[in-house]
Amino acid sequence: MAGKIYGMIQALIERRTNGNAKLAPVEKIKLIMKGVDPEIYNSESADDPIIINRLQNIARSLKIEW
């Protein structure tokens, strides 16, 4: 299923910013610092299990439930 990473990134940013678009760039930078560049993924990107695992670990560390 292509696009799972993109969906996870969007959900993570949405939950961290509570829909405030002005905070989205800050969250994107935080993801880059944790090893995931949100700019290289889109809805047609292939799903990489390593990146999916990394996003799940980031969400757990931020206490975000999927």
Phi and psi restraints in degrees (range 20) as a CNS / XPLOR table:
assign (resid 1 and name C) (resid 2 and name N)
       (resid 2 and name CA) (resid 2 and name C) 1.0 -76.2 20.0 2
assign (resid 2 and name N) (resid 2 and name CA)
       (resid 2 and name C) (resid 3 and name N) 1.0 146.3 20.0 2
assign (resid 2 and name C) (resid 3 and name N)
       (resid 3 and name CA) (resid 3 and name C) 1.0 94.5 20.0 2
assign (resid 3 and name N) (resid 3 and name CA)
       (resid 3 and name C) (resid 4 and name N) 1.0 2.0 20.0 2
assign (resid 3 and name C) (resid 4 and name N)
       (resid 4 and name CA) (resid 4 and name C) 1.0 -65.0 20.0 2
assign (resid 4 and name N) (resid 4 and name CA)
       (resid 4 and name C) (resid 5 and name N) 1.0 -40.4 20.0 2
assign (resid 4 and name C) (resid 5 and name N)
       (resid 5 and name CA) (resid 5 and name C) 1.0 -62.7 20.0 2
assign (resid 5 and name N) (resid 5 and name CA)
       (resid 5 and name C) (resid 6 and name N) 1.0 -45.0 20.0 2
assign (resid 5 and name C) (resid 6 and name N)
       (resid 6 and name CA) (resid 6 and name C) 1.0 -58.6 20.0 2
assign (resid 6 and name N) (resid 6 and name CA)
       (resid 6 and name C) (resid 7 and name N) 1.0 -45.4 20.0 2
assign (resid 6 and name C) (resid 7 and name N)
       (resid 7 and name CA) (resid 7 and name C) 1.0 -63.3 20.0 2
assign (resid 7 and name N) (resid 7 and name CA)
       (resid 7 and name C) (resid 8 and name N) 1.0 -39.7 20.0 2
assign (resid 7 and name C) (resid 8 and name N)
       (resid 8 and name CA) (resid 8 and name C) 1.0 -65.3 20.0 2
assign (resid 8 and name N) (resid 8 and name CA)
       (resid 8 and name C) (resid 9 and name N) 1.0 -42.3 20.0 2
assign (resid 8 and name C) (resid 9 and name N)
       (resid 9 and name CA) (resid 9 and name C) 1.0 -62.9 20.0 2
assign (resid 9 and name N) (resid 9 and name CA)
       (resid 9 and name C) (resid 10 and name N) 1.0 -46.4 20.0 2
assign (resid 9 and name C) (resid 10 and name N)
       (resid 10 and name CA) (resid 10 and name C) 1.0 -62.3 20.0 2
assign (resid 10 and name N) (resid 10 and name CA)
       (resid 10 and name C) (resid 11 and name N) 1.0 -42.0 20.0 2
assign (resid 10 and name C) (resid 11 and name N)
       (resid 11 and name CA) (resid 11 and name C) 1.0 -65.2 20.0 2
assign (resid 11 and name N) (resid 11 and name CA)
       (resid 11 and name C) (resid 12 and name N) 1.0 -40.8 20.0 2
assign (resid 11 and name C) (resid 12 and name N)
       (resid 12 and name CA) (resid 12 and name C) 1.0 -62.8 20.0 2
assign (resid 12 and name N) (resid 12 and name CA)
       (resid 12 and name C) (resid 13 and name N) 1.0 -46.2 20.0 2
assign (resid 12 and name C) (resid 13 and name N)
       (resid 13 and name CA) (resid 13 and name C) 1.0 -64.5 20.0 2
assign (resid 13 and name N) (resid 13 and name CA)
       (resid 13 and name C) (resid 14 and name N) 1.0 -42.8 20.0 2
assign (resid 13 and name C) (resid 14 and name N)
       (resid 14 and name CA) (resid 14 and name C) 1.0 -60.5 20.0 2
assign (resid 14 and name N) (resid 14 and name CA)
       (resid 14 and name C) (resid 15 and name N) 1.0 -44.5 20.0 2
assign (resid 14 and name C) (resid 15 and name N)
       (resid 15 and name CA) (resid 15 and name C) 1.0 -70.3 20.0 2
assign (resid 15 and name N) (resid 15 and name CA)
       (resid 15 and name C) (resid 16 and name N) 1.0 -36.7 20.0 2
assign (resid 15 and name C) (resid 16 and name N)
       (resid 16 and name CA) (resid 16 and name C) 1.0 -72.6 20.0 2
assign (resid 16 and name N) (resid 16 and name CA)
       (resid 16 and name C) (resid 17 and name N) 1.0 -30.1 20.0 2
assign (resid 16 and name C) (resid 17 and name N)
       (resid 17 and name CA) (resid 17 and name C) 1.0 -99.1 20.0 2
assign (resid 17 and name N) (resid 17 and name CA)
       (resid 17 and name C) (resid 18 and name N) 1.0 -8.4 20.0 2
assign (resid 17 and name C) (resid 18 and name N)
       (resid 18 and name CA) (resid 18 and name C) 1.0 53.9 20.0 2
assign (resid 18 and name N) (resid 18 and name CA)
       (resid 18 and name C) (resid 19 and name N) 1.0 36.6 20.0 2
assign (resid 18 and name C) (resid 19 and name N)
       (resid 19 and name CA) (resid 19 and name C) 1.0 82.5 20.0 2
assign (resid 19 and name N) (resid 19 and name CA)
       (resid 19 and name C) (resid 20 and name N) 1.0 2.1 20.0 2
assign (resid 19 and name C) (resid 20 and name N)
       (resid 20 and name CA) (resid 20 and name C) 1.0 -83.1 20.0 2
assign (resid 20 and name N) (resid 20 and name CA)
       (resid 20 and name C) (resid 21 and name N) 1.0 107.3 20.0 2
assign (resid 20 and name C) (resid 21 and name N)
       (resid 21 and name CA) (resid 21 and name C) 1.0 -64.3 20.0 2
assign (resid 21 and name N) (resid 21 and name CA)
       (resid 21 and name C) (resid 22 and name N) 1.0 -24.3 20.0 2
assign (resid 21 and name C) (resid 22 and name N)
       (resid 22 and name CA) (resid 22 and name C) 1.0 -69.9 20.0 2
assign (resid 22 and name N) (resid 22 and name CA)
       (resid 22 and name C) (resid 23 and name N) 1.0 -23.0 20.0 2
assign (resid 22 and name C) (resid 23 and name N)
       (resid 23 and name CA) (resid 23 and name C) 1.0 -90.6 20.0 2
assign (resid 23 and name N) (resid 23 and name CA)
       (resid 23 and name C) (resid 24 and name N) 1.0 -12.1 20.0 2
assign (resid 23 and name C) (resid 24 and name N)
       (resid 24 and name CA) (resid 24 and name C) 1.0 -57.9 20.0 2
assign (resid 24 and name N) (resid 24 and name CA)
       (resid 24 and name C) (resid 25 and name N) 1.0 -43.3 20.0 2
assign (resid 24 and name C) (resid 25 and name N)
       (resid 25 and name CA) (resid 25 and name C) 1.0 -61.0 20.0 2
assign (resid 25 and name N) (resid 25 and name CA)
       (resid 25 and name C) (resid 26 and name N) 1.0 -33.7 20.0 2
assign (resid 25 and name C) (resid 26 and name N)
       (resid 26 and name CA) (resid 26 and name C) 1.0 -65.2 20.0 2
assign (resid 26 and name N) (resid 26 and name CA)
       (resid 26 and name C) (resid 27 and name N) 1.0 -43.5 20.0 2
assign (resid 26 and name C) (resid 27 and name N)
       (resid 27 and name CA) (resid 27 and name C) 1.0 -67.6 20.0 2
assign (resid 27 and name N) (resid 27 and name CA)
       (resid 27 and name C) (resid 28 and name N) 1.0 -35.3 20.0 2
assign (resid 27 and name C) (resid 28 and name N)
       (resid 28 and name CA) (resid 28 and name C) 1.0 -63.8 20.0 2
assign (resid 28 and name N) (resid 28 and name CA)
       (resid 28 and name C) (resid 29 and name N) 1.0 -40.8 20.0 2
assign (resid 28 and name C) (resid 29 and name N)
       (resid 29 and name CA) (resid 29 and name C) 1.0 -64.1 20.0 2
assign (resid 29 and name N) (resid 29 and name CA)
       (resid 29 and name C) (resid 30 and name N) 1.0 -40.0 20.0 2
assign (resid 29 and name C) (resid 30 and name N)
       (resid 30 and name CA) (resid 30 and name C) 1.0 -61.8 20.0 2
assign (resid 30 and name N) (resid 30 and name CA)
       (resid 30 and name C) (resid 31 and name N) 1.0 -40.4 20.0 2
assign (resid 30 and name C) (resid 31 and name N)
       (resid 31 and name CA) (resid 31 and name C) 1.0 -65.3 20.0 2
assign (resid 31 and name N) (resid 31 and name CA)
       (resid 31 and name C) (resid 32 and name N) 1.0 -40.4 20.0 2
assign (resid 31 and name C) (resid 32 and name N)
       (resid 32 and name CA) (resid 32 and name C) 1.0 -60.8 20.0 2
assign (resid 32 and name N) (resid 32 and name CA)
       (resid 32 and name C) (resid 33 and name N) 1.0 -42.4 20.0 2
assign (resid 32 and name C) (resid 33 and name N)
       (resid 33 and name CA) (resid 33 and name C) 1.0 -66.1 20.0 2
assign (resid 33 and name N) (resid 33 and name CA)
       (resid 33 and name C) (resid 34 and name N) 1.0 -24.1 20.0 2
assign (resid 33 and name C) (resid 34 and name N)
       (resid 34 and name CA) (resid 34 and name C) 1.0 -92.9 20.0 2
assign (resid 34 and name N) (resid 34 and name CA)
       (resid 34 and name C) (resid 35 and name N) 1.0 3.5 20.0 2
assign (resid 34 and name C) (resid 35 and name N)
       (resid 35 and name CA) (resid 35 and name C) 1.0 102.4 20.0 2
assign (resid 35 and name N) (resid 35 and name CA)
       (resid 35 and name C) (resid 36 and name N) 1.0 10.8 20.0 2
assign (resid 35 and name C) (resid 36 and name N)
       (resid 36 and name CA) (resid 36 and name C) 1.0 -127.9 20.0 2
assign (resid 36 and name N) (resid 36 and name CA)
       (resid 36 and name C) (resid 37 and name N) 1.0 116.4 20.0 2
assign (resid 36 and name C) (resid 37 and name N)
       (resid 37 and name CA) (resid 37 and name C) 1.0 -93.3 20.0 2
assign (resid 37 and name N) (resid 37 and name CA)
       (resid 37 and name C) (resid 38 and name N) 1.0 107.3 20.0 2
assign (resid 37 and name C) (resid 38 and name N)
       (resid 38 and name CA) (resid 38 and name C) 1.0 -65.3 20.0 2
assign (resid 38 and name N) (resid 38 and name CA)
       (resid 38 and name C) (resid 39 and name N) 1.0 -20.2 20.0 2
assign (resid 38 and name C) (resid 39 and name N)
       (resid 39 and name CA) (resid 39 and name C) 1.0 -73.9 20.0 2
assign (resid 39 and name N) (resid 39 and name CA)
       (resid 39 and name C) (resid 40 and name N) 1.0 -18.0 20.0 2
assign (resid 39 and name C) (resid 40 and name N)
       (resid 40 and name CA) (resid 40 and name C) 1.0 -94.1 20.0 2
assign (resid 40 and name N) (resid 40 and name CA)
       (resid 40 and name C) (resid 41 and name N) 1.0 -2.5 20.0 2
assign (resid 40 and name C) (resid 41 and name N)
       (resid 41 and name CA) (resid 41 and name C) 1.0 -110.1 20.0 2
assign (resid 41 and name N) (resid 41 and name CA)
       (resid 41 and name C) (resid 42 and name N) 1.0 139.7 20.0 2
assign (resid 41 and name C) (resid 42 and name N)
       (resid 42 and name CA) (resid 42 and name C) 1.0 -136.8 20.0 2
assign (resid 42 and name N) (resid 42 and name CA)
       (resid 42 and name C) (resid 43 and name N) 1.0 -175.5 20.0 2
assign (resid 42 and name C) (resid 43 and name N)
       (resid 43 and name CA) (resid 43 and name C) 1.0 -68.8 20.0 2
assign (resid 43 and name N) (resid 43 and name CA)
       (resid 43 and name C) (resid 44 and name N) 1.0 -10.9 20.0 2
assign (resid 43 and name C) (resid 44 and name N)
       (resid 44 and name CA) (resid 44 and name C) 1.0 -108.3 20.0 2
assign (resid 44 and name N) (resid 44 and name CA)
       (resid 44 and name C) (resid 45 and name N) 1.0 4.5 20.0 2
assign (resid 44 and name C) (resid 45 and name N)
       (resid 45 and name CA) (resid 45 and name C) 1.0 -69.7 20.0 2
assign (resid 45 and name N) (resid 45 and name CA)
       (resid 45 and name C) (resid 46 and name N) 1.0 142.5 20.0 2
assign (resid 45 and name C) (resid 46 and name N)
       (resid 46 and name CA) (resid 46 and name C) 1.0 -67.6 20.0 2
assign (resid 46 and name N) (resid 46 and name CA)
       (resid 46 and name C) (resid 47 and name N) 1.0 146.3 20.0 2
assign (resid 46 and name C) (resid 47 and name N)
       (resid 47 and name CA) (resid 47 and name C) 1.0 -86.3 20.0 2
assign (resid 47 and name N) (resid 47 and name CA)
       (resid 47 and name C) (resid 48 and name N) 1.0 124.6 20.0 2
assign (resid 47 and name C) (resid 48 and name N)
       (resid 48 and name CA) (resid 48 and name C) 1.0 -106.0 20.0 2
assign (resid 48 and name N) (resid 48 and name CA)
       (resid 48 and name C) (resid 49 and name N) 1.0 119.9 20.0 2
assign (resid 48 and name C) (resid 49 and name N)
       (resid 49 and name CA) (resid 49 and name C) 1.0 -59.3 20.0 2
assign (resid 49 and name N) (resid 49 and name CA)
       (resid 49 and name C) (resid 50 and name N) 1.0 -29.7 20.0 2
assign (resid 49 and name C) (resid 50 and name N)
       (resid 50 and name CA) (resid 50 and name C) 1.0 -67.4 20.0 2
assign (resid 50 and name N) (resid 50 and name CA)
       (resid 50 and name C) (resid 51 and name N) 1.0 -44.3 20.0 2
assign (resid 50 and name C) (resid 51 and name N)
       (resid 51 and name CA) (resid 51 and name C) 1.0 -69.0 20.0 2
assign (resid 51 and name N) (resid 51 and name CA)
       (resid 51 and name C) (resid 52 and name N) 1.0 -38.9 20.0 2
assign (resid 51 and name C) (resid 52 and name N)
       (resid 52 and name CA) (resid 52 and name C) 1.0 -60.9 20.0 2
assign (resid 52 and name N) (resid 52 and name CA)
       (resid 52 and name C) (resid 53 and name N) 1.0 -44.2 20.0 2
assign (resid 52 and name C) (resid 53 and name N)
       (resid 53 and name CA) (resid 53 and name C) 1.0 -62.7 20.0 2
assign (resid 53 and name N) (resid 53 and name CA)
       (resid 53 and name C) (resid 54 and name N) 1.0 -41.8 20.0 2
assign (resid 53 and name C) (resid 54 and name N)
       (resid 54 and name CA) (resid 54 and name C) 1.0 -62.4 20.0 2
assign (resid 54 and name N) (resid 54 and name CA)
       (resid 54 and name C) (resid 55 and name N) 1.0 -42.5 20.0 2
assign (resid 54 and name C) (resid 55 and name N)
       (resid 55 and name CA) (resid 55 and name C) 1.0 -65.1 20.0 2
assign (resid 55 and name N) (resid 55 and name CA)
       (resid 55 and name C) (resid 56 and name N) 1.0 -38.3 20.0 2
assign (resid 55 and name C) (resid 56 and name N)
       (resid 56 and name CA) (resid 56 and name C) 1.0 -64.1 20.0 2
assign (resid 56 and name N) (resid 56 and name CA)
       (resid 56 and name C) (resid 57 and name N) 1.0 -40.5 20.0 2
assign (resid 56 and name C) (resid 57 and name N)
       (resid 57 and name CA) (resid 57 and name C) 1.0 -66.4 20.0 2
assign (resid 57 and name N) (resid 57 and name CA)
       (resid 57 and name C) (resid 58 and name N) 1.0 -39.1 20.0 2
assign (resid 57 and name C) (resid 58 and name N)
       (resid 58 and name CA) (resid 58 and name C) 1.0 -62.2 20.0 2
assign (resid 58 and name N) (resid 58 and name CA)
       (resid 58 and name C) (resid 59 and name N) 1.0 -46.1 20.0 2
assign (resid 58 and name C) (resid 59 and name N)
       (resid 59 and name CA) (resid 59 and name C) 1.0 -61.1 20.0 2
assign (resid 59 and name N) (resid 59 and name CA)
       (resid 59 and name C) (resid 60 and name N) 1.0 -42.6 20.0 2
assign (resid 59 and name C) (resid 60 and name N)
       (resid 60 and name CA) (resid 60 and name C) 1.0 -62.2 20.0 2
assign (resid 60 and name N) (resid 60 and name CA)
       (resid 60 and name C) (resid 61 and name N) 1.0 -41.8 20.0 2
assign (resid 60 and name C) (resid 61 and name N)
       (resid 61 and name CA) (resid 61 and name C) 1.0 -66.5 20.0 2
assign (resid 61 and name N) (resid 61 and name CA)
       (resid 61 and name C) (resid 62 and name N) 1.0 -27.2 20.0 2
assign (resid 61 and name C) (resid 62 and name N)
       (resid 62 and name CA) (resid 62 and name C) 1.0 -93.0 20.0 2
assign (resid 62 and name N) (resid 62 and name CA)
       (resid 62 and name C) (resid 63 and name N) 1.0 3.4 20.0 2
assign (resid 62 and name C) (resid 63 and name N)
       (resid 63 and name CA) (resid 63 and name C) 1.0 59.4 20.0 2
assign (resid 63 and name N) (resid 63 and name CA)
       (resid 63 and name C) (resid 64 and name N) 1.0 45.0 20.0 2
assign (resid 63 and name C) (resid 64 and name N)
       (resid 64 and name CA) (resid 64 and name C) 1.0 -105.9 20.0 2
assign (resid 64 and name N) (resid 64 and name CA)
       (resid 64 and name C) (resid 65 and name N) 1.0 129.2 20.0 2
assign (resid 64 and name C) (resid 65 and name N)
       (resid 65 and name CA) (resid 65 and name C) 1.0 -92.9 20.0 2
assign (resid 65 and name N) (resid 65 and name CA)
       (resid 65 and name C) (resid 66 and name N) 1.0 137.0 20.0 2
